[in-house]
Amino acid sequence: MSHPSVPEPVPGGAVLFDHDPAIANLNHGSVGSVPVPVRQRRRLITDELERDPRGFFKARVERVTAARHAVAGLVGADPELTAFVTNMTTGAAVVLNSLDLAAGDEVITTDHGYGAIGYNVDAHVARTGVVRKIAEIPLTPTDDEVVEAVLGQVTDRTRLAIVDHITSATARLFPIERLARELRSRGVPLLVDAAHVPGHIPADVTALGADFWVGNLHKWAFAPRGTALLTVAPEWKDRIRPLVASWQHESGYPVAVEYNGTDDYTNWLASPFGVELLHDLGFERVSDHNRRLAHYGQSVLAKALNVEVPDPGLSDLAMRLVMLPPGVGDTDEKAAVIEDAVRRQLGVELTVNAFGGQGTMRIAAQVHNRSAQYESLADRLPALLHSLG
């Protein structure tokens, strides 16, 4: 089987990062990686804060608002309907806190959803008697299967559906535009888990038509960690409540959600520099490089393991699944052992998961990665898996 071609490196991309040379980071999507120049800009903002702490905080609302306006355009969001939050999980918590859910109300999630989002829903189940319904979707579904599974859980008691645009563990691109349209026609609000969207694929939140949307800027958009955007539809703006009532609570959304006393806001203030860097490199150029390199890496690893590629064509995503052989990594416990061994023994950072009795590896690609990293892993991985039994 012939492998996809290796893309040309993005000029200057590799030198933006200073990763440990002993670790091949093939897992950019998990917690991101902040480029050196963005970290340097954040340090300058931190130095400014420490030179005049009180003066810095007096101007904090205006500066955070300006930063929000600077980054919202990356995803086509209205900055006045958008708030900075720490991450997708926090954004989901804000939404759930604002819905006045009661006993018997139903919240739909999927079995591809991120674990921490499920924890938030389960907390409402335990506290208020909300019913969580989980739509079961195949590991590599068609668009029709995704839509049918979610809509099949809708009843007249459904108060919210939470669906990933790009799933985390399984690296699937869900037909979120279609789902938004179908759910809105049924009067069901949709919260889009877009944690992996900003800087990864083109996005137009306004055109999407979802009620709530949360995307992390610290995964693919080069922002410091703890930087995400929550966007709401206009009809929800006056109903959103912050998790913490602080000095700006009377300002309403979005400022009330963003303000939490003496939190460190330097990550949000530095985020425009990450977005600017992405644009300087060229969003389309970076995206094309990453998805082609991930495609190559998937092909090389699948051949080494003698397994089928579930989605052999080029996709829009820079995250790809590699199926493990039958019986390998097919439980959470086995998957955790493999992930740890790959890191400790092979010096490679990636994600290993079990889904429905199938072991998988999720690889990602960013401008700091090279084809040789995937080739080296492919050369050594079969022997490691054999040694683990």
Secondary structure, 3 states (H helix, E strand, C coil): CCCCCCCCCCCCCHHHCCCCCCCEECCHHHHCCCCHHHHHHHHHHHHHHHHCHHHHHHCHHHHHHHHHHHHHHHHCCCHHHEEEECCHHHHHHHHHHHCCCCCCCEEEEECCCCHHHHHHHHHHHHHHCCEEEEECCCCCCCHHHHHHHHHCCCCCCEEEEEEECECCCCCCECCHHHHHHHHHHCCCCEEEECCCCCCCCCCCHHHHCCCEEEEECCCCCCCCCCCEEEEECHHHHHHCCCCCCCCCHHHCCCHHHHCCCCCCCHHHHHHHHHHHHHHHHCHHHHHHHHHHHHHHHHHHHHHHHCCCCCCCCCCCCCEEEEECCCCCCCCHHHHHHHHHHHHHHHCEECEEEEECCEEEEEEECCCCCCHHHHHHHHHHHHHHHHHCC
